[in-house]
Amino acid sequence: MDGKGAWRDNVFFERLWRTIKYKEVYLHAYANVPEARAALCKFLAFYNNVRPHSSLDRKTPDQAYFNALQPIPVAA
């Protein structure tokens, strides 16, 4: 497959979803939807702010993204 609908289009999202399922969802029995939503928000905050990723040189996604942004110099 190539172009629209290729397997490459979803590979990163599928990998993220697999991590969420195995590290959070399958380990907890949520009593209701608000509890599940709160737990998923907490896990995603941990995933983006605290957990280092090997593919990002042991940086968190927030460090890799926000530190990589360089300020645009203003013309005088």
DSSP file (Angstrom, degrees, kcal/mol; ACC not computed):
  #  RESIDUE AA STRUCTURE BP1 BP2  ACC     N-H-->O    O-->H-N    N-H-->O    O-->H-N    TCO  KAPPA ALPHA  PHI   PSI    X-CA   Y-CA   Z-CA
    1    1 A M              0   0    0      0, 0.0     2,-0.3     0, 0.0     6,-0.1   0.000 360.0 360.0 360.0 141.7    0.0    0.0    0.0
    2    2 A D        +     0   0    0      2,-0.2     2,-0.2     4,-0.1     0, 0.0  -0.972 360.0  15.9-143.9 161.8    1.1    3.5   -0.7
    3    3 A G  S >  S+     0   0    0     -2,-0.3     3,-1.5     2,-0.1     6,-0.2  -0.486 112.0  15.7  77.3-149.4   -0.4    6.9   -0.4
    4    4 A K  T 3  S+     0   0    0      1,-0.3    -2,-0.2    -2,-0.2     0, 0.0  -0.354 130.5  21.7 -63.7 132.3   -3.6    7.4    1.5
    5    5 A G  T 3  S+     0   0    0      1,-0.3    -1,-0.3    -2,-0.1    -2,-0.1   0.551  84.6 152.4  89.3   8.8   -4.4    4.5    3.8
    6    6 A A    X   -     0   0    0     -3,-1.5     3,-1.4     1,-0.1     4,-0.4  -0.371  56.7-119.3 -70.6 152.2   -0.9    3.2    4.1
    7    7 A W  G >> S+     0   0    0      1,-0.3     3,-1.0     2,-0.2     4,-0.6   0.797 111.0  67.3 -61.3 -28.2    0.1    1.3    7.2
    8    8 A R  G 34 S+     0   0    0      1,-0.2     3,-0.4     2,-0.2     4,-0.4   0.757  86.5  70.0 -64.9 -23.6    2.8    4.0    7.9
    9    9 A D  G <4 S+     0   0    0     -3,-1.4    -1,-0.2     1,-0.2     4,-0.2   0.839 110.5  28.3 -64.1 -32.9    0.1    6.6    8.5
   10   10 A N  T <> S+     0   0    0     -3,-1.0     4,-3.0    -4,-0.4     5,-0.3   0.394  88.0 102.7-110.1   2.1   -1.0    5.1   11.8
   11   11 A V  H  X S+     0   0    0     -4,-0.6     4,-1.8    -3,-0.4    -1,-0.1   0.868  85.2  45.3 -61.6 -38.6    2.1    3.3   13.1
   12   12 A F  H  > S+     0   0    0     -4,-0.4     4,-2.1     2,-0.2    -1,-0.2   0.902 115.4  46.5 -72.1 -40.6    3.0    6.0   15.6
   13   13 A F  H  > S+     0   0    0     -4,-0.2     4,-2.8     2,-0.2    -2,-0.2   0.905 111.9  51.4 -67.5 -40.2   -0.6    6.3   16.9
   14   14 A E  H  X S+     0   0    0     -4,-3.0     4,-2.3     1,-0.2    -2,-0.2   0.890 109.5  50.3 -63.2 -38.8   -0.9    2.6   17.1
   15   15 A R  H  X S+     0   0    0     -4,-1.8     4,-1.9    -5,-0.3    -1,-0.2   0.908 111.8  47.8 -65.8 -42.1    2.3    2.3   19.1
   16   16 A L  H  X S+     0   0    0     -4,-2.1     4,-2.4     2,-0.2    -2,-0.2   0.934 112.0  49.4 -62.3 -46.2    1.1    5.0   21.5
   17   17 A W  H  X S+     0   0    0     -4,-2.8     4,-2.5     1,-0.2    -2,-0.2   0.882 108.5  53.2 -63.3 -38.4   -2.3    3.3   21.9
   18   18 A R  H  X S+     0   0    0     -4,-2.3     4,-2.5     2,-0.2     5,-0.3   0.913 109.4  49.3 -61.9 -42.1   -0.6    0.0   22.6
   19   19 A T  H  X S+     0   0    0     -4,-1.9     4,-2.5     2,-0.2     5,-0.3   0.924 111.0  49.4 -62.2 -44.8    1.5    1.6   25.4
   20   20 A I  H  X>S+     0   0    0     -4,-2.4     5,-1.9     1,-0.2     4,-1.7   0.921 112.9  47.7 -61.0 -44.6   -1.6    3.2   26.9
   21   21 A K  H  <>S+     0   0    0     -4,-2.5     5,-3.0     3,-0.2     6,-0.3   0.948 118.5  37.8 -62.6 -49.8   -3.5   -0.1   26.9
   22   22 A Y  H  <5S+     0   0    0     -4,-2.5    -2,-0.2     1,-0.2    -1,-0.2   0.806 123.0  40.1 -77.8 -29.0   -0.7   -2.3   28.4
   23   23 A K  H  <5S+     0   0    0     -4,-2.5    -1,-0.2    -5,-0.3    -2,-0.2   0.667 136.0   3.6 -93.2 -17.7    0.7    0.3   30.9
   24   24 A E  T >X5S+     0   0    0     -4,-1.7     4,-0.7    -5,-0.3     3,-0.5   0.646 122.8  47.5-131.0 -60.4   -2.6    1.8   32.1
   25   25 A V  G >4<S+     0   0    0     -5,-1.9     3,-1.0     1,-0.2    -3,-0.2   0.917 113.1  45.0 -64.3 -48.9   -5.9    0.4   30.9
   26   26 A Y  G 34<S+     0   0    0     -5,-3.0    -1,-0.2     1,-0.2    -4,-0.1   0.681 111.1  55.9 -71.3 -15.9   -5.3   -3.4   31.3
   27   27 A L  G <4 S+     0   0    0     -3,-0.5     2,-0.4    -6,-0.3    -1,-0.2   0.585 105.6  54.5 -90.7 -11.3   -3.8   -2.9   34.8
   28   28 A H    <<  -     0   0    0     -3,-1.0     2,-0.7    -4,-0.7    -4,-0.0  -0.945  64.8-146.2-129.0 145.1   -6.8   -1.1   36.3
   29   29 A A        -     0   0    0     -2,-0.4     2,-0.2    -3,-0.0    -3,-0.1  -0.904  26.2-152.9-107.0 102.8  -10.5   -1.8   36.6
   30   30 A Y        -     0   0    0     -2,-0.7     3,-0.1    -5,-0.2    -2,-0.0  -0.530  10.0-150.2 -79.2 140.9  -12.2    1.6   36.4
   31   31 A A  S    S-     0   0    0     -2,-0.2     2,-0.3     1,-0.2    -1,-0.1   0.804  74.8  -7.0 -79.6 -30.3  -15.6    2.0   38.1
   32   32 A N  S  > S-     0   0    0      1,-0.1     4,-1.9     0, 0.0    -1,-0.2  -0.940  77.1 -91.4-157.1 175.0  -17.0    4.5   35.7
   33   33 A V  H  > S+     0   0    0     -2,-0.3     4,-2.9     1,-0.2     5,-0.2   0.905 118.4  53.7 -66.3 -44.1  -16.1    6.7   32.7
   34   34 A P  H  > S+     0   0    0      0, 0.0     4,-2.3     0, 0.0    -1,-0.2   0.892 109.8  49.7 -59.6 -36.6  -15.0    9.8   34.7
   35   35 A E  H  > S+     0   0    0      2,-0.2     4,-2.2     1,-0.2    -2,-0.2   0.916 112.3  47.2 -66.3 -42.2  -12.6    7.7   36.7
   36   36 A A  H  X S+     0   0    0     -4,-1.9     4,-2.5     2,-0.2     5,-0.2   0.913 111.8  50.8 -64.1 -42.8  -11.1    6.2   33.5
   37   37 A R  H  X S+     0   0    0     -4,-2.9     4,-2.3     1,-0.2    -2,-0.2   0.910 110.9  48.1 -62.4 -43.1  -10.8    9.6   31.9
   38   38 A A  H  X S+     0   0    0     -4,-2.3     4,-2.2    -5,-0.2    -1,-0.2   0.905 112.4  49.0 -64.8 -41.6   -9.0   11.1   34.9
   39   39 A A  H  X S+     0   0    0     -4,-2.2     4,-2.4     2,-0.2    -2,-0.2   0.895 111.7  49.0 -66.1 -39.6   -6.6    8.1   35.1
   40   40 A L  H  X S+     0   0    0     -4,-2.5     4,-2.6     2,-0.2    -2,-0.2   0.888 110.3  50.7 -68.2 -38.3   -5.9    8.4   31.3
   41   41 A C  H  X S+     0   0    0     -4,-2.3     4,-2.0     2,-0.2    -2,-0.2   0.913 111.6  48.5 -63.0 -41.7   -5.2   12.1   31.6
   42   42 A K  H  X S+     0   0    0     -4,-2.2     4,-2.1     2,-0.2    -2,-0.2   0.908 112.4  48.5 -64.7 -42.0   -2.8   11.4   34.5
   43   43 A F  H  X S+     0   0    0     -4,-2.4     4,-2.9     2,-0.2    -2,-0.2   0.915 110.7  49.9 -65.8 -42.5   -1.0    8.7   32.5
   44   44 A L  H  X S+     0   0    0     -4,-2.6     4,-2.1     2,-0.2     5,-0.2   0.864 109.2  52.1 -66.1 -34.6   -0.7   10.9   29.4
   45   45 A A  H  X S+     0   0    0     -4,-2.0     4,-2.4     2,-0.2     5,-0.4   0.921 112.6  45.7 -64.6 -42.6    0.8   13.7   31.6
   46   46 A F  H  X>S+     0   0    0     -4,-2.1     5,-2.4     1,-0.2     4,-2.2   0.924 111.9  52.4 -62.2 -44.6    3.3   11.2   33.0
   47   47 A Y  H  <5S+     0   0    0     -4,-2.9    -2,-0.2     1,-0.2    -1,-0.2   0.866 119.0  34.5 -61.2 -39.1    4.0    9.9   29.5
   48   48 A N  H  <5S+     0   0    0     -4,-2.1    14,-2.0    -5,-0.2    15,-0.3   0.782 129.2  30.2 -88.6 -29.0    4.7   13.4   28.1
   49   49 A N  H  <5S+     0   0    0     -4,-2.4    -3,-0.2    -5,-0.2    -2,-0.2   0.747 130.7  17.6-105.0 -27.7    6.3   15.1   31.1
   50   50 A V  T  <5S+     0   0    0     -4,-2.2    -3,-0.2    -5,-0.4    -4,-0.1   0.792  95.8  86.2-116.8 -44.8    8.2   12.5   33.2
   51   51 A R      < -     0   0    0     -5,-2.4     2,-0.1     1,-0.1    -1,-0.1  -0.494  68.2-139.1 -74.1 117.4    8.8    9.2   31.3
   52   52 A P        -     0   0    0      0, 0.0     2,-0.4     0, 0.0     8,-0.2  -0.484  13.6-143.2 -74.0 147.6   12.0    9.3   29.2
   53   53 A H  B > > -A   59   0A   0      6,-2.2     5,-1.7    -2,-0.1     3,-1.2  -0.935   8.6-145.3-115.5 131.8   11.9    7.8   25.7
   54   54 A S  G > 5S+     0   0    0     -2,-0.4     3,-1.2     1,-0.3    -1,-0.1   0.839 101.1  57.9 -64.5 -32.9   14.8    5.8   24.3
   55   55 A S  G 3 5S+     0   0    0      1,-0.3    -1,-0.3     2,-0.1     0, 0.0   0.630 105.3  52.1 -73.6 -10.8   14.0    7.1   20.8
   56   56 A L  G X 5S-     0   0    0     -3,-1.2     3,-0.6     3,-0.2    -1,-0.3  -0.014 126.4 -95.3-111.3  27.8   14.4   10.7   22.0
   57   57 A D  T < 5S-     0   0    0     -3,-1.2    -3,-0.2     1,-0.2    -2,-0.1   0.898  82.1 -55.3  58.3  43.2   17.8   10.2   23.6
   58   58 A R  T 3 <S+     0   0    0     -5,-1.7     2,-0.3     1,-0.2    -1,-0.2   0.744 108.5 130.0  62.4  26.6   16.2    9.6   27.0
   59   59 A K  B <   -A   53   0A   0     -6,-0.7    -6,-2.2    -3,-0.6    -1,-0.2  -0.700  62.1-111.9-100.1 159.8   14.4   12.9   26.9
   60   60 A T     >  -     0   0    0     -2,-0.3     4,-2.6    -8,-0.2     5,-0.2  -0.537  32.2-109.6 -80.9 159.3   10.7   13.3   27.6
   61   61 A P  H  > S+     0   0    0      0, 0.0     4,-2.5     0, 0.0     5,-0.3   0.890 120.5  53.3 -56.8 -38.5    8.5   14.3   24.6
   62   62 A D  H  >>S+     0   0    0    -14,-2.0     4,-2.4     2,-0.2     5,-0.5   0.915 110.3  46.6 -63.3 -41.9    8.0   17.7   26.1
   63   63 A Q  H  >5S+     0   0    0    -15,-0.3     4,-1.5     1,-0.2     5,-0.3   0.923 114.1  48.0 -64.6 -43.3   11.8   18.2   26.4
   64   64 A A  H  <5S+     0   0    0     -4,-2.6     4,-0.4     3,-0.2    -2,-0.2   0.887 121.2  35.2 -65.8 -39.3   12.4   17.0   22.9
   65   65 A Y  H  X5S+     0   0    0     -4,-2.5     4,-0.8    -5,-0.2     3,-0.2   0.958 122.5  38.6 -81.8 -53.9    9.7   19.2   21.4
   66   66 A F  H  <5S+     0   0    0     -4,-2.4     3,-0.3    -5,-0.3    -3,-0.2   0.827 117.2  49.1 -73.3 -31.4    9.7   22.4   23.4
   67   67 A N  T  <<S+     0   0    0     -4,-1.5    -1,-0.2    -5,-0.5    -3,-0.2   0.737 105.7  59.9 -76.9 -21.6   13.5   22.6   23.8
   68   68 A A  T  4 S+     0   0    0     -4,-0.4     2,-0.5    -5,-0.3    -1,-0.2   0.714  82.4  97.2 -77.8 -20.3   14.0   22.1   20.1
   69   69 A L     <  -     0   0    0     -4,-0.8    -4,-0.0    -3,-0.3    -3,-0.0  -0.569  63.5-157.3 -73.6 122.6   12.0   25.2   19.2
   70   70 A Q        -     0   0    0     -2,-0.5     2,-0.1     1,-0.0    -2,-0.1  -0.819  22.2-109.8 -99.5 138.3   14.3   28.0   18.6
   71   71 A P        -     0   0    0      0, 0.0    -1,-0.0     0, 0.0     0, 0.0  -0.404  31.5-119.3 -65.3 142.3   13.1   31.6   18.9
   72   72 A I        -     0   0    0     -2,-0.1     2,-0.1     1,-0.1     0, 0.0  -0.723  29.7-120.5 -83.4 124.5   12.8   33.5   15.6
   73   73 A P        -     0   0    0      0, 0.0     2,-0.4     0, 0.0    -1,-0.1  -0.412  23.9-126.5 -67.4 140.3   15.1   36.5   15.6
   74   74 A V        -     0   0    0     -2,-0.1     2,-0.1     1,-0.0     0, 0.0  -0.726  21.6-119.0 -89.4 131.7   13.2   39.8   15.1
   75   75 A A              0   0    0     -2,-0.4    -1,-0.0     1,-0.1     0, 0.0  -0.459 360.0 360.0 -69.8 140.3   14.5   42.0   12.3
   76   76 A A              0   0    0     -2,-0.1    -1,-0.1     0, 0.0    -2,-0.0   0.465 360.0 360.0 -83.3 360.0   15.7   45.3   13.5
